[in-house]
């Protein structure tokens, strides 16, 4: 076969094949065939990609919100990272589906609405007023172009229109509100008899045979999980930016010359304009504006003669403060002049200029200008340095996969180590599921290679390798014997408390009072009338009490339940007090509004599910974690 290929590998056909191969590799490069994307696509929603960086950013934001909400009670071990990541991805898919629907349905945000949202954002204000200089400065420090930010905000506002429309159209029928209000505010008189397992521990003996049986029956309960210690190098934007050093004067001057419009104050103009909405009759609006243009007097006087005309004063405004059609006209007029009719997207305008405030341009050496230039240049240099080092880190991870020394030496990074990390958790970088997943891959664990770069948020990457490895091992029986004895005693004590509660339930149903039953053991708690929302009652007690069929004083209802403290309780309900359906006032009105919002949420969710079913969605499961 090989000889035949050699014999035929000549002539015009061979030259054509070689030419095609040369062209392909010359244009696209051989590396593109073997180097995976630095930001792979994890899902495609109706033709729009969701990348792993987008997922990672959203995941870290959700993770940090949970951390802030739980404060000192935060425990990473209680989170299932894979499930949380899947939930976050599901949310991104839902958002993209709804965004696409809003666009297709014709929802739009006007330039005026977008401008209003930006101007009303407190982070862009100084002394309660919008500051264009602060707006540009904050975006520059974050490395975000104004056009990029405004496009993202416009998309958010468009999606919000759809949600707001559903919220405003949802309603709850009065009868539905009445019934839900009665159920939510129903009160039940609750008593319960508690059986504490601790009081049944005495006399429980655990022999060696029981310990051995428990140990044999629970082979995974006493395993120390497989674990690793990791060595790693970490590259983040702040350290890369520090290495970039301070921007020099030449850089600052070039930045100043390229962005002079960002410094000082732009030209401002004062005056006013008349607005005639186009509405359903564009011809009538055009005729009205032409009549106003031919009238005499100032614009405010002309507007007073027509109820369909709006007058708006312009006081020392920049171009960005005004609708585009008005701005274009106003900044083209001479003081004291009035424009001809100007057509905008939704209205006709008549514009009048009264005064011009010339633009001011501070010098390069101005203290405030220097501060802004240094902030912008430092952000740009830091981002570029981080990007350059990130690219080099990715290359070195492939070129030098057998140690971290090469990466650390060339990029000026410190090799760091972790404590023990398991597949389910760890401290430091071990808290990230992406780190744990990479650490236990065959390439890193068995082949002892460096990992590929792991993205931790938008501005940090690490490369790791295993420094130490211990397989999962079962702890010897002698080591866990005391733990097993305690578990067996606790289990049997709980079973005895459960049996006592079940026996008390049978007696209660036969007519024995809780007071009589308490004489045989247990403590009665009198809670009086309670609602489902009571916070001073064990939620498991409340759940049991409100799951009892409609009781009465002649026929009390009973149910046995566990409590959050580990006790077993016999719950008794002997009276029900209904909330009056006709109750008026703020509480019921607030409840009706809550019901309406609840229904709106259901409708929005149902719309989302329907749209998802109609949208082509592809999820790359192997790229999620």
C-alpha positions, 0 to 999 in steps of 0.5 A, spaced: 500 500 500 505 504 501 509 503 495 503 504 491 502 511 494 509 513 493 509 510 486 503 515 485 505 521 489 507 525 482 504 528 477 499 534 476 495 531 481 500 531 487 502 538 486 495 540 486 494 536 493 501 539 496 498 546 494 492 546 497 495 543 504 500 549 503 494 554 503 490 551 508 496 551 513 499 557 511 492 561 512 490 558 518 496 555 521 497 548 524 497 550 531 489 551 530 488 544 529 491 542 535 490 547 540 484 548 544 480 554 544 482 558 550 474 560 551 470 554 549 463 554 548 459 551 553 452 552 550 449 554 544 442 558 544 438 559 538 445 560 534 448 565 540 454 562 544 455 562 551 462 561 553 466 558 559 468 564 561 461 567 561 459 561 565 465 562 570 464 569 571 456 568 573 458 562 577 463 566 581 458 572 582 453 567 584 458 564 589 460 570 592 453 572 593 452 566 597 458 567 601 456 574 603 449 572 604 451 567 609 457 571 612 460 567 618 456 561 617 458 560 610 461 553 609 463 551 602 462 543 603 455 544 603 455 546 596 455 542 590 459 545 585 457 541 579 449 542 581 450 550 582 454 550 576 449 547 572 444 551 575 448 558 573 448 555 566 441 554 566 439 561 568 444 564 562 440 559 557 434 562 560 436 569 560 438 568 552 432 565 550 428 571 553 432 576 550 432 573 543 424 573 544 424 580 546 428 582 540 424 578 535 417 581 539 419 588 537 421 590 544 426 596 543 429 601 548 430 608 545 436 612 546 432 617 550 431 611 555 438 608 555 440 615 556 436 616 562 438 609 565 445 612 565 444 619 568 440 616 573 445 611 575 448 613 582 455 610 581 455 615 575 453 621 579 457 627 583 453 631 588 446 628 585 448 630 578 450 625 572 457 626 571 459 625 564 467 625 566 465 620 572 462 615 567 467 615 562 473 615 567 469 609 571 468 605 564 475 606 562 478 604 569 474 597 568 477 596 561 470 597 558 468 601 552 462 606 553 459 603 546 460 596 549 457 598 556 451 601 553 449 595 548 449 591 554 445 596 558 440 596 552 439 589 552 438 588 560 433 594 559 429 590 553 429 584 557 426 588 563 420 591 558 418 584 557 418 582 565 415 588 567 409 587 561 408 580 564 408 583 571 403 589 569 398 584 566 398 579 571 392 579 576 389 575 581 381 574 581 378 576 588 375 569 590 382 566 589 385 572 593 380 570 598 381 563 599 389 564 599 388 569 604 384 565 608 389 559 608 395 563 609 392 566 615 389 561 618 390 559 625 391 553 629 391 551 636 397 547 637 400 543 643 405 537 642 409 532 646 416 531 645 420 525 646 427 526 647 432 520 645 437 522 650 432 520 655 432 513 652 440 512 652 440 509 659 441 501 659 443 501 651 449 496 651 453 495 645 457 489 644 463 487 639 459 483 635 454 489 633 460 494 632 463 489 627 456 488 624 455 496 623 462 497 621 461 491 615 454 494 613 457 501 612 464 500 608 464 507 606 462 511 612 469 510 615 473 511 609 478 517 609 477 520 601 482 520 596 486 526 597 492 530 594 496 536 595 497 541 589 503 545 587 501 551 583 502 558 580 497 563 579 497 569 574 492 575 576 491 581 573 493 585 579 500 582 579 501 583 572 499 590 572 504 591 578 509 588 573 507 593 567 510 599 571 508 606 571 506 609 564 511 614 562 510 621 559 510 619 552 504 614 553 500 619 557 501 624 552 499 620 546 493 618 550 492 625 552 492 627 544 487 621 542 482 622 547 482 630 548 474 630 548 474 626 555 478 631 559 475 638 561 468 640 559 465 639 552 461 645 549 454 646 552 448 649 549 442 653 552 435 654 549 429 650 548 425 646 543 418 644 542 416 637 541 410 634 537 409 626 537 408 623 531 403 618 534 398 615 529 397 621 524 404 623 522 401 628 517 398 632 522 404 632 526 408 635 520 402 640 519 402 642 526 410 643 527 410 647 520 404 652 523 409 653 529 415 654 525 411 660 521 408 663 528 412 668 532 414 669 539 418 665 543 417 657 543 414 657 550 409 662 547 408 658 541 407 651 545 401 655 550 397 655 544 396 648 542 395 642 547 398 637 543 405 640 543 410 640 549 416 645 550 422 643 554 427 648 556 435 646 555 439 649 560 447 648 559 446 641 556 451 637 552 450 633 546 449 626 550 444 629 554 439 630 548 435 626 543 439 626 537 435 630 532 435 635 537 442 635 539 444 635 531 440 641 530 441 645 537 449 644 536 448 647 528 445 653 530 447 660 532 445 664 538 438 667 537 436 662 531 430 658 531 431 651 526 426 649 521 422 643 523 426 637 525 424 630 524 426 625 530 424 617 530 418 619 534 416 626 534 417 633 530 422 638 533 422 646 533 429 648 536 431 654 539 438 656 541 439 662 546 447 661 549 453 657 547 458 655 553 464 654 549 468 647 551 474 648 556 480 643 555 485 643 561 492 642 559 496 636 559 499 638 566 493 639 570 493 635 576 486 632 575 488 630 567 494 627 570 490 622 575 485 620 569 491 619 564 495 615 569 488 611 571 486 609 564 494 608 562 495 603 568 488 600 566 490 599 559 497 597 560 495 592 566 490 589 561 495 588 556 500 585 561 495 580 563 493 578 556 500 577 554 502 573 560 496 569 560 497 567 552 505 565 554 502 561 560 498 557 556 503 556 551 508 554 557 503 549 560 503 545 553 511 546 552 513 544 559 508 540 562 513 536 567 514 541 572 512 548 574 519 551 574 519 553 567 513 557 568 515 560 574 521 563 572 519 565 565 513 569 568 516 571 575 511 567 579 511 564 585 510 556 586 505 555 591 502 549 595 495 547 598 493 543 604 490 536 602 484 537 597 479 531 596 474 531 590 469 534 594 472 540 598 479 543 600 481 550 603 484 555 598 484 554 591 481 547 593 474 550 594 474 551 587 470 545 583 474 547 577 481 546 581 479 539 584 476 536 577 483 538 574 487 535 580 483 528 579 484 528 572 488 522 569 493 527 566 495 530 572 494 525 577 496 519 573 501 521 568 504 527 573 503 532 568 501 540 569 494 542 568 492 546 562 490 553 565 484 554 569 480 560 569 478 562 576 474 568 575 475 573 569 482 576 572 485 570 574 489 563 571 492 558 575 496 552 572 497 546 577 500 539 578 500 534 584 505 534 589 502 529 594 497 523 593 494 519 598 488 514 595 482 513 599 483 508 605 478 505 610 480 506 617 481 500 621 476 498 626 480 500 632 480 507 630 473 508 629 470 503 634 468 509 639 464 513 633 461 506 631 458 505 639 456 512 639 452 511 632 449 505 634 447 508 641 444 514 638 440 510 633 437 505 638 435 511 642 432 514 637 428 508 635 425 507 642 423 515 642 420 513 635 416 507 638 414 511 644 411 517 640 407 512 636 404 508 642 402 515 645 399 516 638 395 510 638 393 512 645 391 519 643 387 517 638 383 512 643 381 518 647 387 519 652 389 526 653 396 529 652 396 531 660 395 523 661 400 521 656 405 526 659 406 522 665 409 516 662 414 520 659 415 527 655 414 534 655 408 538 653 409 544 649 403 549 649 403 554 643 396 556 642 394 559 636 399 559 631 400 561 623 404 558 618 409 564 618 410 563 625 418 564 626 418 562 634 415 555 632 419 549 629 418 549 622 417 541 622 412 542 628 408 547 623 408 543 617 405 537 621 400 541 624 398 544 618 398 537 614 393 535 619 386 534 616 381 539 619 380 538 626 375 540 632 375 540 639 371 534 639 375 530 634 383 533 635 388 531 630 394 528 631 401 527 627 408 524 629 414 528 626 421 529 628 424 536 630 430 540 628 433 538 635 432 531 633 426 529 638 420 526 636 414 529 637 406 528 638 403 534 635 396 535 637 391 540 633 384 541 636 381 548 634 382 552 627 381 559 627 379 562 619 382 569 617 375 573 615 375 573 607 372 580 607 378 583 612 380 590 608 386 594 609 393 594 608 395 587 610 390 584 605 391 589 599 399 587 600 397 580 600 393 581 594 399 584 591 403 578 593 399 573 589 399 577 583 406 578 583 406 570 584 402 569 578 406 574 574 412 569 576 409 563 574 407 566 567 414 568 566 416 562 568 411 558 563 413 563 558 420 561 559 419 554 559 415 554 552 420 558 549 426 553 551 422 548 548 421 552 541 429 554 541 435 550 539 439 549 545 446 545 545 449 544 551 457 541 551 456 537 558 464 536 557 466 543 557 461 545 563 466 544 569 
